């Protein structure tokens, strides 16, 4: 009986340990390389911690969290989707904060456009689907404020996230794509043709939050705190993100 009880206790402890060491991340696709490096750095001082990463469009990730997908930390490319989860009481409100900032640019493999006004001369322009991709939402807002939304409506090619936008541009399937500065800096073929004037769209902000399950995961809480560190800020800056 004592042996059975000891085995049960060991199984319970082992199960708890494994659960605590798994940190599920739901992160905007544009942060992929930076978060990969930061998680690798974290595991060097926290051996045994296992990261399960889910990168994609912020809206799609938020809907997945809402539908029960495992997630301890959610990092969006705009405040809307954190507010979405907040309104559904799926996150720890006290933990909401800003990780970093970015800028919207137009990238392509040719020199067909050097300003917003030049877009009307193009045939195909890639943007992320505004319903789930913040970069696409920022782009459409820029079109409206620049008075170009009607002229560009039939030229737009929708993508599932900014990485797919960049891929279309790299392959020459479109004349250019609206992506984040950090994505364009990593492109092999495409280059930044122009930076979208900041007055045309809200600043690209990356809020992050612990989910209702994440706040109970000590390793997730520790990594969340690490993302606020000077080392994390330095890594983000190296990838082209703005820290203030």
C-alpha beads as a LAMMPS data file, in Angstrom:
LAMMPS data file: protein, C-alpha beads

244 atoms
243 bonds

1 atom types
1 bond types

-500.0 500.0 xlo xhi
-500.0 500.0 ylo yhi
-500.0 500.0 zlo zhi

Masses

1 110.0

Atoms # bond

1 1 1 0.000 0.000 0.000
2 1 1 2.807 2.364 0.956
3 1 1 4.621 1.487 -2.269
4 1 1 1.509 2.231 -4.323
5 1 1 1.033 5.536 -2.533
6 1 1 4.664 6.490 -3.164
7 1 1 4.318 5.681 -6.848
8 1 1 1.156 7.789 -7.090
9 1 1 2.896 10.720 -5.433
10 1 1 5.868 10.416 -7.788
11 1 1 3.548 10.372 -10.802
12 1 1 1.759 13.454 -9.481
13 1 1 5.004 15.332 -8.924
14 1 1 6.356 14.295 -12.340
15 1 1 3.128 15.370 -14.078
16 1 1 3.172 18.746 -12.333
17 1 1 6.841 19.251 -13.208
18 1 1 6.285 18.485 -16.898
19 1 1 3.256 20.763 -17.067
20 1 1 5.113 23.632 -15.433
21 1 1 8.044 23.285 -17.830
22 1 1 5.862 23.598 -20.945
23 1 1 5.393 27.239 -21.937
24 1 1 2.910 27.782 -24.753
25 1 1 3.487 30.952 -26.763
26 1 1 0.981 32.569 -29.135
27 1 1 2.952 35.255 -30.942
28 1 1 2.494 37.571 -33.926
29 1 1 4.411 36.163 -36.917
30 1 1 6.592 39.255 -37.277
31 1 1 8.251 38.471 -33.941
32 1 1 9.276 34.927 -34.862
33 1 1 13.064 35.314 -35.127
34 1 1 13.343 37.597 -32.102
35 1 1 11.228 35.356 -29.871
36 1 1 13.102 32.260 -31.056
37 1 1 16.379 33.846 -29.980
38 1 1 14.965 35.100 -26.683
39 1 1 13.485 31.708 -25.787
40 1 1 16.821 30.052 -26.592
41 1 1 18.640 32.505 -24.330
42 1 1 16.117 31.902 -21.567
43 1 1 16.530 28.117 -21.640
44 1 1 20.270 28.497 -21.104
45 1 1 19.591 29.812 -17.611
46 1 1 16.400 27.788 -17.120
47 1 1 17.296 24.269 -18.315
48 1 1 14.350 21.944 -18.734
49 1 1 11.892 24.617 -19.825
50 1 1 10.202 23.637 -23.074
51 1 1 8.662 26.263 -25.350
52 1 1 5.773 25.350 -27.639
53 1 1 5.492 28.204 -30.141
54 1 1 2.555 29.170 -32.296
55 1 1 3.265 32.024 -34.726
56 1 1 0.627 33.584 -36.948
57 1 1 -1.776 36.440 -37.528
58 1 1 -2.782 38.079 -34.246
59 1 1 -6.501 37.704 -34.924
60 1 1 -6.202 34.030 -35.807
61 1 1 -4.160 33.382 -32.662
62 1 1 -6.676 35.200 -30.457
63 1 1 -9.515 33.120 -31.882
64 1 1 -7.509 29.958 -31.212
65 1 1 -7.000 30.995 -27.582
66 1 1 -10.716 31.715 -27.320
67 1 1 -11.465 28.234 -28.646
68 1 1 -9.264 26.562 -26.053
69 1 1 -5.866 26.277 -27.734
70 1 1 -3.052 25.979 -25.152
71 1 1 -1.498 29.400 -24.565
72 1 1 0.384 30.909 -21.627
73 1 1 1.604 34.125 -23.230
74 1 1 -0.129 36.045 -26.014
75 1 1 1.736 38.740 -27.965
76 1 1 -0.237 40.656 -30.568
77 1 1 0.767 43.155 -33.249
78 1 1 -1.970 45.540 -32.094
79 1 1 -3.988 46.247 -28.953
80 1 1 -7.271 45.151 -30.500
81 1 1 -6.729 41.420 -30.074
82 1 1 -5.510 41.679 -26.496
83 1 1 -8.651 43.707 -25.763
84 1 1 -10.634 40.975 -27.515
85 1 1 -9.326 38.309 -25.113
86 1 1 -9.631 40.699 -22.177
87 1 1 -13.331 41.216 -22.877
88 1 1 -13.775 37.456 -22.779
89 1 1 -11.907 37.177 -19.465
90 1 1 -9.244 34.890 -20.919
91 1 1 -6.191 36.872 -19.809
92 1 1 -4.632 38.223 -16.628
93 1 1 -5.510 41.920 -16.896
94 1 1 -2.827 42.998 -14.422
95 1 1 -0.087 41.614 -16.679
96 1 1 -0.986 43.571 -19.830
97 1 1 1.996 45.571 -21.051
98 1 1 3.866 46.659 -24.179
99 1 1 6.737 44.569 -25.494
100 1 1 7.951 46.674 -28.421
101 1 1 7.048 48.764 -31.489
102 1 1 7.433 48.512 -35.264
103 1 1 6.855 50.520 -38.447
104 1 1 4.883 49.823 -41.617
105 1 1 6.804 49.841 -44.902
106 1 1 6.218 48.995 -48.549
107 1 1 8.694 46.412 -49.849
108 1 1 9.350 45.039 -53.303
109 1 1 11.966 43.848 -55.760
110 1 1 11.652 46.776 -58.178
111 1 1 11.655 50.571 -57.956
112 1 1 8.114 51.065 -59.195
113 1 1 7.006 52.978 -56.102
114 1 1 8.717 55.441 -53.809
115 1 1 5.645 56.951 -52.117
116 1 1 2.005 56.247 -51.342
117 1 1 0.880 58.163 -54.446
118 1 1 2.901 55.812 -56.670
119 1 1 0.736 52.865 -55.609
120 1 1 -1.989 53.753 -58.098
121 1 1 0.451 52.884 -60.929
122 1 1 0.909 49.324 -59.678
123 1 1 -1.091 46.232 -60.649
124 1 1 -0.872 43.989 -57.589
125 1 1 -0.239 44.928 -53.957
126 1 1 -0.087 42.387 -51.130
127 1 1 -1.473 43.119 -47.676
128 1 1 -2.426 40.918 -44.755
129 1 1 -6.149 40.254 -44.466
130 1 1 -7.400 43.215 -42.356
131 1 1 -9.862 40.988 -40.494
132 1 1 -7.100 39.075 -38.734
133 1 1 -3.739 40.633 -39.663
134 1 1 -2.898 43.929 -37.926
135 1 1 -0.426 44.886 -40.677
136 1 1 -3.285 44.687 -43.165
137 1 1 -5.457 46.771 -40.886
138 1 1 -2.721 49.385 -40.581
139 1 1 -2.300 49.397 -44.374
140 1 1 -5.998 49.883 -45.114
141 1 1 -6.128 52.721 -42.601
142 1 1 -3.185 54.339 -44.405
143 1 1 -5.027 53.996 -47.732
144 1 1 -8.090 55.725 -46.308
145 1 1 -6.170 58.588 -44.736
146 1 1 -4.202 59.070 -47.955
147 1 1 -7.436 59.063 -49.976
148 1 1 -6.376 56.030 -52.006
149 1 1 -8.691 53.311 -50.701
150 1 1 -11.076 53.277 -53.670
151 1 1 -8.281 53.437 -56.253
152 1 1 -6.416 50.523 -54.676
153 1 1 -9.358 48.268 -53.805
154 1 1 -9.055 46.040 -56.910
155 1 1 -5.266 45.861 -56.737
156 1 1 -5.049 44.178 -53.337
157 1 1 -3.901 40.584 -52.864
158 1 1 -4.803 39.263 -49.408
159 1 1 -2.358 37.157 -47.380
160 1 1 -2.772 35.198 -44.167
161 1 1 0.033 37.099 -42.385
162 1 1 2.950 39.479 -43.025
163 1 1 5.343 36.653 -43.836
164 1 1 3.108 35.485 -46.672
165 1 1 2.925 39.104 -47.905
166 1 1 6.697 39.246 -48.004
167 1 1 6.860 35.889 -49.795
168 1 1 4.559 37.171 -52.551
169 1 1 6.825 40.186 -52.930
170 1 1 10.037 38.123 -52.906
171 1 1 8.704 35.824 -55.630
172 1 1 7.579 38.738 -57.785
173 1 1 3.942 37.651 -57.634
174 1 1 3.001 41.214 -56.676
175 1 1 4.559 44.620 -57.321
176 1 1 5.123 45.089 -53.619
177 1 1 3.776 44.337 -50.166
178 1 1 2.920 46.199 -46.999
179 1 1 4.910 44.576 -44.217
180 1 1 6.663 45.585 -41.036
181 1 1 10.106 47.128 -41.155
182 1 1 11.565 44.178 -39.249
183 1 1 10.252 41.704 -41.858
184 1 1 11.630 43.726 -44.756
185 1 1 15.057 43.925 -43.112
186 1 1 15.255 40.129 -43.222
187 1 1 14.165 39.815 -46.863
188 1 1 16.597 38.233 -49.323
189 1 1 15.177 39.721 -52.519
190 1 1 12.749 42.491 -51.609
191 1 1 13.877 45.827 -50.216
192 1 1 12.153 48.713 -48.485
193 1 1 10.810 51.028 -51.188
194 1 1 9.348 53.543 -48.759
195 1 1 8.296 53.910 -45.142
196 1 1 4.607 54.669 -44.654
197 1 1 4.224 58.126 -43.036
198 1 1 3.320 57.651 -39.370
199 1 1 0.463 60.146 -39.559
200 1 1 -1.406 57.747 -41.858
201 1 1 -1.853 54.920 -39.351
202 1 1 -1.717 54.175 -35.600
203 1 1 1.710 53.268 -34.272
204 1 1 2.459 49.546 -34.553
205 1 1 2.395 48.397 -30.948
206 1 1 3.004 44.878 -29.624
207 1 1 1.102 44.355 -26.387
208 1 1 1.690 41.141 -24.462
209 1 1 -0.236 39.426 -21.705
210 1 1 -0.299 36.291 -19.602
211 1 1 -3.376 34.212 -20.235
212 1 1 -5.587 32.898 -17.447
213 1 1 -3.637 29.634 -17.508
214 1 1 -0.270 31.280 -18.074
215 1 1 -0.423 33.285 -14.864
216 1 1 -0.459 29.949 -13.003
217 1 1 2.599 28.619 -14.866
218 1 1 5.734 29.751 -13.004
219 1 1 7.984 29.256 -16.039
220 1 1 5.654 31.303 -18.216
221 1 1 5.629 34.034 -15.578
222 1 1 9.439 33.953 -15.435
223 1 1 9.777 34.201 -19.219
224 1 1 7.212 36.992 -19.297
225 1 1 9.350 38.923 -16.805
226 1 1 12.461 38.177 -18.890
227 1 1 10.809 39.793 -21.914
228 1 1 10.894 43.064 -19.940
229 1 1 14.644 42.767 -19.311
230 1 1 17.457 44.849 -20.779
231 1 1 18.769 41.770 -22.600
232 1 1 15.409 41.226 -24.300
233 1 1 15.246 44.905 -25.262
234 1 1 18.703 44.644 -26.817
235 1 1 17.748 41.591 -28.870
236 1 1 14.561 43.249 -30.123
237 1 1 16.474 46.377 -31.128
238 1 1 18.941 44.251 -33.100
239 1 1 16.053 42.903 -35.167
240 1 1 14.891 46.427 -35.928
241 1 1 12.131 46.829 -33.354
242 1 1 11.741 50.144 -31.548
243 1 1 11.734 49.973 -27.759
244 1 1 10.099 53.323 -27.028

Bonds

1 1 1 2
2 1 2 3
3 1 3 4
4 1 4 5
5 1 5 6
6 1 6 7
7 1 7 8
8 1 8 9
9 1 9 10
10 1 10 11
11 1 11 12
12 1 12 13
13 1 13 14
14 1 14 15
15 1 15 16
16 1 16 17
17 1 17 18
18 1 18 19
19 1 19 20
20 1 20 21
21 1 21 22
22 1 22 23
23 1 23 24
24 1 24 25
25 1 25 26
26 1 26 27
27 1 27 28
28 1 28 29
29 1 29 30
30 1 30 31
31 1 31 32
32 1 32 33
33 1 33 34
34 1 34 35
35 1 35 36
36 1 36 37
37 1 37 38
38 1 38 39
39 1 39 40
40 1 40 41
41 1 41 42
42 1 42 43
43 1 43 44
44 1 44 45
45 1 45 46
46 1 46 47
47 1 47 48
48 1 48 49
49 1 49 50
50 1 50 51
51 1 51 52
52 1 52 53
53 1 53 54
54 1 54 55
55 1 55 56
56 1 56 57
57 1 57 58
58 1 58 59
59 1 59 60
60 1 60 61
61 1 61 62
62 1 62 63
63 1 63 64
64 1 64 65
65 1 65 66
66 1 66 67
67 1 67 68
68 1 68 69
69 1 69 70
70 1 70 71
71 1 71 72
72 1 72 73
73 1 73 74
74 1 74 75
75 1 75 76
76 1 76 77
77 1 77 78
78 1 78 79
79 1 79 80
80 1 80 81
81 1 81 82
82 1 82 83
83 1 83 84
84 1 84 85
85 1 85 86
86 1 86 87
87 1 87 88
88 1 88 89
89 1 89 90
90 1 90 91
91 1 91 92
92 1 92 93
93 1 93 94
94 1 94 95
95 1 95 96
96 1 96 97
97 1 97 98
98 1 98 99
99 1 99 100
100 1 100 101
101 1 101 102
102 1 102 103
103 1 103 104
104 1 104 105
105 1 105 106
106 1 106 107
107 1 107 108
108 1 108 109
109 1 109 110
110 1 110 111
111 1 111 112
112 1 112 113
113 1 113 114
114 1 114 115
115 1 115 116
116 1 116 117
117 1 117 118
118 1 118 119
119 1 119 120
120 1 120 121
121 1 121 122
122 1 122 123
123 1 123 124
124 1 124 125
125 1 125 126
126 1 126 127
127 1 127 128
128 1 128 129
129 1 129 130
130 1 130 131
131 1 131 132
132 1 132 133
133 1 133 134
134 1 134 135
135 1 135 136
136 1 136 137
137 1 137 138
138 1 138 139
139 1 139 140
140 1 140 141
141 1 141 142
142 1 142 143
143 1 143 144
144 1 144 145
145 1 145 146
146 1 146 147
147 1 147 148
148 1 148 149
149 1 149 150
150 1 150 151
151 1 151 152
152 1 152 153
153 1 153 154
154 1 154 155
155 1 155 156
156 1 156 157
157 1 157 158
158 1 158 159
159 1 159 160
160 1 160 161
161 1 161 162
162 1 162 163
163 1 163 164
164 1 164 165
165 1 165 166
166 1 166 167
167 1 167 168
168 1 168 169
169 1 169 170
170 1 170 171
171 1 171 172
172 1 172 173
173 1 173 174
174 1 174 175
175 1 175 176
176 1 176 177
177 1 177 178
178 1 178 179
179 1 179 180
180 1 180 181
181 1 181 182
182 1 182 183
183 1 183 184
184 1 184 185
185 1 185 186
186 1 186 187
187 1 187 188
188 1 188 189
189 1 189 190
190 1 190 191
191 1 191 192
192 1 192 193
193 1 193 194
194 1 194 195
195 1 195 196
196 1 196 197
197 1 197 198
198 1 198 199
199 1 199 200
200 1 200 201
201 1 201 202
202 1 202 203
203 1 203 204
204 1 204 205
205 1 205 206
206 1 206 207
207 1 207 208
208 1 208 209
209 1 209 210
210 1 210 211
211 1 211 212
212 1 212 213
213 1 213 214
214 1 214 215
215 1 215 216
216 1 216 217
217 1 217 218
218 1 218 219
219 1 219 220
220 1 220 221
221 1 221 222
222 1 222 223
223 1 223 224
224 1 224 225
225 1 225 226
226 1 226 227
227 1 227 228
228 1 228 229
229 1 229 230
230 1 230 231
231 1 231 232
232 1 232 233
233 1 233 234
234 1 234 235
235 1 235 236
236 1 236 237
237 1 237 238
238 1 238 239
239 1 239 240
240 1 240 241
241 1 241 242
242 1 242 243
243 1 243 244
